[in-house]
Amino acid sequence: MTKPLLLGVDHCHLDVDNLSDAIIWYKDILGFSIVPELAFWDEGKGPLTLEDAAATTRIALFERQGRSKGIAFGATGEQFLAWLIHFDQHKIKTIIADHGVTFSLYFKDNSDNNHEITSHDYAFINTNIDSARLYTK
């Protein structure tokens, strides 16, 4: 199954409970994979750099060193709705926020980090979100 694409963000540092489990979660749910040319930095507890399928977003994972803030990923309106359906298929709880000029989709990873997918394609999402919600029910 093809994962929806994201826009933006170079990389963010994230603390995770278990590096091996986090690698699997980010691969299976968001379509990320290890960046081979940066893998040498990992000494078992990170940093381990992963990137999305479009090679536009990178994250550096560290095995629990504190509590990290989440990432706000960018998306087109079509990508935003595709992520809504994708998360529903994986039974990942989401919260949708209509900010009047943007939409945000909030979710947590398997280490309880909060993340967000934001789209500035407000008119497109506002027009099409009801049909996406029908698909997720």
Phi and psi in degrees as a GROMACS rama.xvg file:
@    title "Ramachandran Plot"
@    xaxis  label "Phi"
@    yaxis  label "Psi"
@TYPE xy
-75.7458  133.937  THR-2
-85.1548  145.343  LYS-3
-61.5632  153.125  PRO-4
-89.7236  162.564  LEU-5
-121.55  162.932  LEU-6
-119.721  144.363  LEU-7
81.1954  177.522  GLY-8
69.8944  123.89  VAL-9
-73.9822  -63.0369  ASP-10
-163.647  158.705  HIS-11
-132.119  149.282  CYS-12
-89.8034  131.825  HIS-13
-129.414  134.179  LEU-14
-90.6489  133.809  ASP-15
-126.099  156.218  VAL-16
-69.0191  -40.3725  ASP-17
-144.007  118.495  ASN-18
-60.6259  -44.5562  LEU-19
-62.4471  -45.0335  SER-20
-64.7284  -38.6165  ASP-21
-65.4275  -39.9673  ALA-22
-58.5088  -44.9949  ILE-23
-63.69  -46.0574  ILE-24
-60.3449  -48.8519  TRP-25
-66.6563  -29.9689  TYR-26
-71.7237  -52.5856  LYS-27
-69.6642  -36.9998  ASP-28
-94.471  -44.9909  ILE-29
-106.959  -4.30195  LEU-30
76.525  23.0623  GLY-31
-82.356  155.065  PHE-32
-141.345  162.011  SER-33
-67.5985  137.963  ILE-34
-83.5258  106.508  VAL-35
-55.5727  -41.5744  PRO-36
-71.0809  -9.19375  GLU-37
-114.055  -1.35158  LEU-38
-63.8384  -23.6423  ALA-39
-63.6989  -21.2471  PHE-40
-67.3668  -27.6836  TRP-41
-73.0907  126.479  ASP-42
-115.096  32.5841  GLU-43
101.081  -24.2495  GLY-44
-124.629  10.4806  LYS-45
100.727  177.721  GLY-46
-73.147  135.989  PRO-47
-118.708  117.615  LEU-48
-91.8728  128.565  THR-49
-119.011  154.807  LEU-50
-138.234  158.01  GLU-51
-77.7038  172.192  ASP-52
-62.4936  -28.3276  ALA-53
-84.7909  -4.61822  ALA-54
58.0876  37.9957  ALA-55
-111.69  -15.4804  THR-56
-134.577  129.415  THR-57
-124.526  145.318  ARG-58
-129.593  147.107  ILE-59
-113.287  116.903  ALA-60
-94.8133  136.918  LEU-61
-127.592  132.977  PHE-62
-68.465  132.143  GLU-63
-11.2396  106.538  ARG-64
-125.369  5.50087  GLN-65
157.603  -154.471  GLY-66
-119.468  119.318  ARG-67
-90.5813  156.315  SER-68
-81.3778  164.782  LYS-69
-87.3927  -178.584  GLY-70
-110.358  140.626  ILE-71
-106.042  104.397  ALA-72
-83.9744  147.845  PHE-73
-96.4748  151.456  GLY-74
-154.21  152.868  ALA-75
-73.2966  171.696  THR-76
-61.06  -43.4911  GLY-77
-63.4969  -42.4981  GLU-78
-63.9974  -40.6291  GLN-79
-57.1102  -48.8531  PHE-80
-66.7334  -35.1364  LEU-81
-64.8798  -39.01  ALA-82
-65.8982  -38.4125  TRP-83
-56.9779  -46.749  LEU-84
-67.5332  -43.1891  ILE-85
-58.7711  -47.1957  HIS-86
-64.0449  -38.9128  PHE-87
-61.2824  -41.8936  ASP-88
-62.1444  -29.6908  GLN-89
-96.8202  9.18207  HIS-90
55.632  39.989  LYS-91
-97.994  121.869  ILE-92
-64.2685  134.783  LYS-93
-129.822  155.633  THR-94
-124.78  127.168  ILE-95
-101.074  130.883  ILE-96
-120.334  125.29  ALA-97
-95.3617  107.315  ASP-98
-92.5017  8.28771  HIS-99
86.5853  -33.2977  GLY-100
-125.412  -16.9878  VAL-101
-139.591  163.09  THR-102
-116.585  143.925  PHE-103
-126.771  143.729  SER-104
-119.712  113.06  LEU-105
-99.4998  140.315  TYR-106
-154.669  166.934  PHE-107
-118.455  148.665  LYS-108
-87.6512  -174.942  ASP-109
-74.9809  -4.20866  ASN-110
-107.403  12.5593  SER-111
71.7093  20.2686  ASP-112
-76.9516  136.94  ASN-113
-85.0235  134.04  ASN-114
-132.803  168.759  HIS-115
-147.008  142.559  GLU-116
-115.925  121.736  ILE-117
-115.378  139.745  THR-118
-129.742  137.913  SER-119
-93.4851  1.38319  HIS-120
-82.7204  59.4335  ASP-121
-56.7421  -49.5757  TYR-122
-61.8598  -42.1391  ALA-123
-62.5596  -47.8739  PHE-124
-65.9838  -44.39  ILE-125
-58.4281  -35.6141  ASN-126
-76.1297  -31.9622  THR-127
-111.925  -3.71732  ASN-128
-66.5435  -32.8773  ILE-129
-62.8394  -39.4463  ASP-130
-68.3571  -35.3937  SER-131
-67.0961  -38.6278  ALA-132
-66.0659  -36.3229  ARG-133
-62.4466  -36.942  LEU-134
-66.0666  -32.7569  TYR-135
-83.546  -6.91996  THR-136
